[in-house]
């Protein structure tokens, strides 16, 4: 599991979880990403609550050099998106 940085600007590190075989909007195996927002306290986050199965976690970094974190995601058809 790796940090995605502070996606929502609240000062806490967040995670991005990918479900590569998700079927959003009736598009077979299109994939889907979920952001798990960081929080204070000690209660664990149940990833099953976000319906992510067979997923991976990716970093969010500034690919474009504009000072904002970007997410790089890909498909099984070798397509990449920022």
Secondary structure as GFF3:
##gff-version 3
##sequence-region A 1 82
A	DSSP	beta_strand	15	19	.	.	.	ID=ss1
A	DSSP	three_ten_helix	24	26	.	.	.	ID=ss2
A	DSSP	beta_strand	32	36	.	.	.	ID=ss3
A	DSSP	three_ten_helix	47	50	.	.	.	ID=ss4
A	DSSP	beta_strand	55	57	.	.	.	ID=ss5
A	DSSP	beta_strand	60	61	.	.	.	ID=ss6
A	DSSP	beta_strand	70	71	.	.	.	ID=ss7
A	DSSP	beta_strand	73	74	.	.	.	ID=ss8
A	DSSP	beta_strand	80	81	.	.	.	ID=ss9
###
